[in-house]
Amino acid sequence: MRTKEFLGKHQVPFLSRNVLGDDGALEELLALGTRQLPVVSRGKEWVNGQSLKDVARIAGIDLGTVKHLPQPELVRRIDLILAAAARYLVQFPDKNLTDQLPGRPRSLAQLTWHLFNVVDAFLEHEQGIRLQEDAFRRLPADGSTRQDILDYGVDVRHRFAAWWGTAKNRTDWMAKANVYYGDVSLHEFLERTTWHSGQHSRQLQWALKEKYGIEPDQPLGPDDVAGASPMPEQIWDG
């Protein structure tokens, strides 16, 4: 979603293809020699769409100086996002936890678990585990209850706080992150973790209010997500 917004903002014409519903698009993706998504290609050259600086290069966009939020602010926001997701999950009626969300086959319960797992994947990286694309495709164990997911969120939040307590004074933030989607620094990876989890918190908040007519408990405001590049402007793709 953010990739399309980025190209549109810079007035770069593009053709969007969805491999989930377009067999021809899947064939073209495989012909490029990758299964990664999202992908931006120009001729036979391709880059992962999650790295906007790589997208800018292949699209001929001059990014100029890119400003990043400082690490303490990113960490503060991630903590807010984790806490908000837990509050929202408590508010959903039991009968709606398995409701599917727009854009992909994922339920409300699965989306909340995935949000927590996005931050957990960052923590795994800090333990020396390379971020693979499959990390973001993981699902909660079969039979997981609301309480199981809430407990997982509490665990991730506590471990993230413990990591920051030691990492804030020793981490080389310009070091290269060991991730599948491009050449990014640890600072950029932390920033992406912030907007990735933050975008899903916006979706949960939207579902509560717009889909079920429930006022979110202590909703996150624009200032809680603003400036977390590259946060999408839209809530859902399309």
C-alpha positions as a LaTeX table, in Angstrom:
\begin{tabular}{lrrr}
\hline
Residue & $x$ (\AA) & $y$ (\AA) & $z$ (\AA) \\
\hline
Met1 & 0.00 & 0.00 & 0.00 \\
Arg2 & 2.70 & 2.49 & 1.01 \\
Thr3 & 4.68 & 1.67 & $-2.12$ \\
Lys4 & 1.77 & 2.66 & $-4.38$ \\
Glu5 & 1.20 & 5.83 & $-2.37$ \\
Phe6 & 4.91 & 6.65 & $-2.69$ \\
Leu7 & 4.97 & 6.22 & $-6.47$ \\
Gly8 & 1.73 & 8.16 & $-6.88$ \\
Lys9 & 2.96 & 11.02 & $-4.71$ \\
His10 & 6.01 & 11.37 & $-6.96$ \\
Gln11 & 3.85 & 11.11 & $-10.10$ \\
Val12 & 5.51 & 7.93 & $-11.31$ \\
Pro13 & 3.13 & 5.95 & $-13.56$ \\
Phe14 & 2.87 & 2.29 & $-12.62$ \\
Leu15 & 0.76 & $-0.81$ & $-13.15$ \\
Ser16 & $-0.35$ & $-2.53$ & $-9.95$ \\
Arg17 & $-0.72$ & $-6.32$ & $-10.09$ \\
Asn18 & $-2.12$ & $-8.61$ & $-7.39$ \\
Val19 & $-0.64$ & $-12.11$ & $-7.46$ \\
Leu20 & $-3.50$ & $-13.40$ & $-5.28$ \\
Gly21 & $-6.02$ & $-12.84$ & $-8.04$ \\
Asp22 & $-3.93$ & $-12.62$ & $-11.20$ \\
Asp23 & $-2.16$ & $-15.76$ & $-12.44$ \\
Gly24 & $-0.29$ & $-13.72$ & $-15.03$ \\
Ala25 & 1.14 & $-11.50$ & $-12.31$ \\
Leu26 & 2.41 & $-14.54$ & $-10.42$ \\
Glu27 & 4.10 & $-15.85$ & $-13.57$ \\
Glu28 & 5.81 & $-12.49$ & $-14.09$ \\
Leu29 & 6.96 & $-12.45$ & $-10.47$ \\
Leu30 & 8.47 & $-15.92$ & $-10.75$ \\
Ala31 & 10.14 & $-14.94$ & $-14.04$ \\
Leu32 & 11.97 & $-12.20$ & $-12.14$ \\
Gly33 & 13.42 & $-14.94$ & $-9.93$ \\
Thr34 & 11.71 & $-14.00$ & $-6.68$ \\
Arg35 & 8.69 & $-14.76$ & $-4.53$ \\
Gln36 & 9.07 & $-11.67$ & $-2.37$ \\
Leu37 & 6.16 & $-9.26$ & $-2.01$ \\
Pro38 & 5.66 & $-6.44$ & $-2.66$ \\
Val39 & 7.98 & $-6.07$ & $-5.63$ \\
Val40 & 8.63 & $-3.07$ & $-7.87$ \\
Ser41 & 10.16 & $-3.96$ & $-11.22$ \\
Arg42 & 11.46 & $-2.03$ & $-14.19$ \\
Gly43 & 12.35 & $-4.31$ & $-17.04$ \\
Lys44 & 14.21 & $-7.24$ & $-15.52$ \\
Glu45 & 15.40 & $-5.29$ & $-12.49$ \\
Trp46 & 13.38 & $-5.54$ & $-9.30$ \\
Val47 & 13.52 & $-4.37$ & $-5.70$ \\
Asn48 & 11.45 & $-5.15$ & $-2.64$ \\
Gly49 & 8.77 & $-2.49$ & $-2.27$ \\
Gln50 & 9.29 & $-2.30$ & 1.49 \\
Ser51 & 12.58 & $-0.47$ & 0.98 \\
Leu52 & 11.48 & 2.91 & $-0.36$ \\
Lys53 & 15.03 & 4.08 & $-0.98$ \\
Asp54 & 15.45 & 1.11 & $-3.35$ \\
Val55 & 12.08 & 1.92 & $-4.94$ \\
Ala56 & 13.23 & 5.52 & $-5.38$ \\
Arg57 & 16.41 & 4.37 & $-7.09$ \\
Ile58 & 14.68 & 2.08 & $-9.58$ \\
Ala59 & 11.97 & 4.69 & $-10.27$ \\
Gly60 & 14.41 & 7.59 & $-10.67$ \\
Ile61 & 13.09 & 9.53 & $-7.67$ \\
Asp62 & 15.38 & 11.96 & $-5.86$ \\
Leu63 & 14.60 & 11.50 & $-2.16$ \\
Gly64 & 16.90 & 14.25 & $-0.96$ \\
Thr65 & 17.59 & 14.17 & 2.78 \\
Val66 & 15.39 & 11.65 & 4.58 \\
Lys67 & 14.52 & 12.51 & 8.17 \\
His68 & 14.08 & 9.71 & 10.70 \\
Leu69 & 12.51 & 9.90 & 14.12 \\
Pro70 & 15.03 & 9.34 & 16.93 \\
Gln71 & 15.23 & 5.85 & 18.38 \\
Pro72 & 13.77 & 6.75 & 21.82 \\
Glu73 & 10.67 & 8.17 & 20.12 \\
Leu74 & 10.25 & 5.08 & 17.96 \\
Val75 & 10.52 & 2.87 & 21.03 \\
Arg76 & 7.99 & 5.01 & 22.90 \\
Arg77 & 5.54 & 4.68 & 20.03 \\
Ile78 & 5.95 & 0.93 & 19.76 \\
Asp79 & 5.09 & 0.62 & 23.45 \\
Leu80 & 1.97 & 2.76 & 22.89 \\
Ile81 & 1.00 & 0.63 & 19.90 \\
Leu82 & 1.40 & $-2.67$ & 21.76 \\
Ala83 & $-0.68$ & $-1.39$ & 24.67 \\
Ala84 & $-3.37$ & $-0.03$ & 22.33 \\
Ala85 & $-3.65$ & $-3.30$ & 20.42 \\
Ala86 & $-4.24$ & $-5.17$ & 23.67 \\
Arg87 & $-6.97$ & $-2.72$ & 24.69 \\
Tyr88 & $-8.68$ & $-3.03$ & 21.34 \\
Leu89 & $-8.60$ & $-6.83$ & 21.38 \\
Val90 & $-10.40$ & $-6.81$ & 24.72 \\
Gln91 & $-13.21$ & $-4.71$ & 23.21 \\
Phe92 & $-14.12$ & $-6.96$ & 20.27 \\
Pro93 & $-17.16$ & $-9.19$ & 20.87 \\
Asp94 & $-16.31$ & $-12.90$ & 21.04 \\
Lys95 & $-18.45$ & $-13.64$ & 17.99 \\
Asn96 & $-16.42$ & $-11.21$ & 15.85 \\
Leu97 & $-12.88$ & $-12.36$ & 16.64 \\
Thr98 & $-12.87$ & $-14.66$ & 13.61 \\
Asp99 & $-14.31$ & $-12.05$ & 11.24 \\
Gln100 & $-12.16$ & $-11.58$ & 8.14 \\
Leu101 & $-10.63$ & $-8.22$ & 7.33 \\
Pro102 & $-10.28$ & $-6.41$ & 3.98 \\
Gly103 & $-7.45$ & $-7.24$ & 1.61 \\
Arg104 & $-6.34$ & $-10.66$ & 2.77 \\
Pro105 & $-7.62$ & $-13.76$ & 4.59 \\
Arg106 & $-6.84$ & $-12.67$ & 8.16 \\
Ser107 & $-9.16$ & $-12.44$ & 11.15 \\
Leu108 & $-9.26$ & $-9.78$ & 13.86 \\
Ala109 & $-7.63$ & $-12.16$ & 16.31 \\
Gln110 & $-4.93$ & $-13.10$ & 13.79 \\
Leu111 & $-4.25$ & $-9.46$ & 12.94 \\
Thr112 & $-3.73$ & $-8.60$ & 16.61 \\
Trp113 & $-1.39$ & $-11.56$ & 17.07 \\
His114 & 0.46 & $-10.53$ & 13.89 \\
Leu115 & 0.91 & $-6.99$ & 15.24 \\
Phe116 & 2.58 & $-8.39$ & 18.35 \\
Asn117 & 4.63 & $-10.75$ & 16.19 \\
Val118 & 5.98 & $-7.86$ & 14.08 \\
Val119 & 7.71 & $-6.52$ & 17.18 \\
Asp120 & 8.73 & $-10.03$ & 18.23 \\
Ala121 & 10.41 & $-10.50$ & 14.85 \\
Phe122 & 12.50 & $-7.40$ & 15.57 \\
Leu123 & 13.50 & $-8.90$ & 18.92 \\
Glu124 & 14.44 & $-12.16$ & 17.19 \\
His125 & 16.70 & $-10.16$ & 14.88 \\
Glu126 & 18.39 & $-8.66$ & 17.93 \\
Gln127 & 19.08 & $-12.20$ & 19.11 \\
Gly128 & 20.90 & $-12.95$ & 15.87 \\
Ile129 & 18.05 & $-14.42$ & 13.81 \\
Arg130 & 17.82 & $-13.07$ & 10.26 \\
Leu131 & 14.44 & $-11.58$ & 9.36 \\
Gln132 & 12.98 & $-13.86$ & 6.70 \\
Glu133 & 9.82 & $-13.06$ & 4.76 \\
Asp134 & 8.06 & $-16.03$ & 6.34 \\
Ala135 & 8.33 & $-14.32$ & 9.74 \\
Phe136 & 5.41 & $-12.08$ & 8.81 \\
Arg137 & 3.31 & $-15.00$ & 7.58 \\
Arg138 & 3.22 & $-16.77$ & 10.91 \\
Leu139 & $-0.11$ & $-17.36$ & 12.60 \\
Pro140 & $-1.13$ & $-18.00$ & 16.20 \\
Ala141 & $-1.36$ & $-21.64$ & 17.21 \\
Asp142 & $-4.62$ & $-23.37$ & 16.38 \\
Gly143 & $-7.11$ & $-22.94$ & 19.18 \\
Ser144 & $-5.48$ & $-19.78$ & 20.54 \\
Thr145 & $-7.91$ & $-17.83$ & 22.69 \\
Arg146 & $-8.23$ & $-14.10$ & 23.18 \\
Gln147 & $-6.37$ & $-14.49$ & 26.47 \\
Asp148 & $-3.56$ & $-16.43$ & 24.79 \\
Ile149 & $-3.06$ & $-13.56$ & 22.35 \\
Leu150 & $-3.23$ & $-10.97$ & 25.13 \\
Asp151 & $-0.63$ & $-12.92$ & 27.12 \\
Tyr152 & 1.62 & $-13.02$ & 24.06 \\
Gly153 & 1.28 & $-9.26$ & 23.66 \\
Val154 & 2.22 & $-8.67$ & 27.31 \\
Asp155 & 5.25 & $-10.92$ & 26.90 \\
Val156 & 6.41 & $-9.10$ & 23.75 \\
Arg157 & 5.92 & $-5.72$ & 25.39 \\
His158 & 7.96 & $-6.72$ & 28.45 \\
Arg159 & 10.76 & $-8.22$ & 26.35 \\
Phe160 & 10.86 & $-5.16$ & 24.10 \\
Ala161 & 11.20 & $-2.87$ & 27.14 \\
Ala162 & 13.97 & $-5.09$ & 28.53 \\
Trp163 & 15.80 & $-5.02$ & 25.20 \\
Trp164 & 15.63 & $-1.23$ & 25.06 \\
Gly165 & 16.90 & $-0.95$ & 28.61 \\
Thr166 & 20.24 & $-2.38$ & 27.54 \\
Ala167 & 20.35 & $-1.57$ & 23.80 \\
Lys168 & 19.75 & 2.17 & 23.99 \\
Asn169 & 23.29 & 2.91 & 25.13 \\
Arg170 & 25.25 & 0.43 & 23.04 \\
Thr171 & 23.57 & $-0.17$ & 19.69 \\
Asp172 & 25.24 & 0.97 & 16.48 \\
Trp173 & 22.11 & 2.22 & 14.77 \\
Met174 & 23.79 & 2.65 & 11.40 \\
Ala175 & 24.84 & $-1.01$ & 11.32 \\
Lys176 & 23.28 & $-3.02$ & 8.52 \\
Ala177 & 20.18 & $-4.95$ & 9.56 \\
Asn178 & 20.05 & $-8.61$ & 8.54 \\
Val179 & 16.70 & $-8.53$ & 6.75 \\
Tyr180 & 15.32 & $-10.05$ & 3.56 \\
Tyr181 & 13.94 & $-6.92$ & 1.92 \\
Gly182 & 16.95 & $-4.73$ & 1.21 \\
Asp183 & 20.00 & $-2.85$ & 2.43 \\
Val184 & 18.69 & $-1.04$ & 5.51 \\
Ser185 & 20.20 & 0.12 & 8.78 \\
Leu186 & 19.09 & $-1.04$ & 12.21 \\
His187 & 17.55 & 2.41 & 12.70 \\
Glu188 & 15.51 & 1.98 & 9.52 \\
Phe189 & 14.45 & $-1.50$ & 10.63 \\
Leu190 & 13.26 & $-0.15$ & 13.98 \\
Glu191 & 11.39 & 2.59 & 12.14 \\
Arg192 & 9.73 & 0.08 & 9.83 \\
Thr193 & 8.75 & $-2.02$ & 12.85 \\
Thr194 & 7.08 & 1.09 & 14.27 \\
Trp195 & 5.00 & 1.92 & 11.20 \\
His196 & 4.23 & $-1.74$ & 10.43 \\
Ser197 & 2.77 & $-2.37$ & 13.88 \\
Gly198 & 1.27 & 1.12 & 13.93 \\
Gln199 & $-0.57$ & 0.58 & 10.66 \\
His200 & $-2.17$ & $-2.57$ & 12.04 \\
Ser201 & $-3.20$ & $-0.71$ & 15.20 \\
Arg202 & $-4.97$ & 1.82 & 12.96 \\
Gln203 & $-6.78$ & $-1.04$ & 11.24 \\
Leu204 & $-7.95$ & $-2.51$ & 14.56 \\
Gln205 & $-9.08$ & 0.92 & 15.69 \\
Trp206 & $-10.97$ & 1.38 & 12.42 \\
Ala207 & $-12.65$ & $-2.02$ & 12.78 \\
Leu208 & $-13.89$ & $-1.21$ & 16.27 \\
Lys209 & $-15.42$ & 2.12 & 15.35 \\
Glu210 & $-16.42$ & 1.81 & 11.71 \\
Lys211 & $-17.30$ & $-1.87$ & 11.44 \\
Tyr212 & $-18.79$ & $-2.55$ & 14.87 \\
Gly213 & $-19.72$ & 0.89 & 16.18 \\
Ile214 & $-17.56$ & 0.54 & 19.30 \\
Glu215 & $-15.62$ & 3.57 & 20.54 \\
Pro216 & $-11.96$ & 2.51 & 20.90 \\
Asp217 & $-10.55$ & 2.60 & 24.42 \\
Gln218 & $-7.92$ & 5.40 & 24.53 \\
Pro219 & $-7.56$ & 5.59 & 20.73 \\
Leu220 & $-4.22$ & 6.51 & 19.25 \\
Gly221 & $-4.22$ & 9.97 & 17.69 \\
Pro222 & $-2.45$ & 11.35 & 14.61 \\
Asp223 & 0.51 & 12.49 & 16.71 \\
Asp224 & 1.09 & 8.91 & 17.86 \\
Val225 & 1.77 & 7.73 & 14.32 \\
Ala226 & 2.72 & 10.89 & 12.40 \\
Gly227 & 6.25 & 11.03 & 11.08 \\
Ala228 & 6.80 & 7.28 & 11.33 \\
Ser229 & 8.05 & 6.99 & 7.76 \\
Pro230 & 6.88 & 5.25 & 5.67 \\
Met231 & 3.46 & 5.02 & 7.37 \\
Pro232 & 0.72 & 4.65 & 4.74 \\
Glu233 & $-1.91$ & 7.37 & 4.50 \\
Gln234 & $-4.76$ & 4.93 & 3.87 \\
Ile235 & $-6.05$ & 2.42 & 6.41 \\
Trp236 & $-6.67$ & $-0.35$ & 3.87 \\
Asp237 & $-5.21$ & $-1.02$ & 0.45 \\
Gly238 & $-7.44$ & 0.24 & $-2.33$ \\
\hline
\end{tabular}
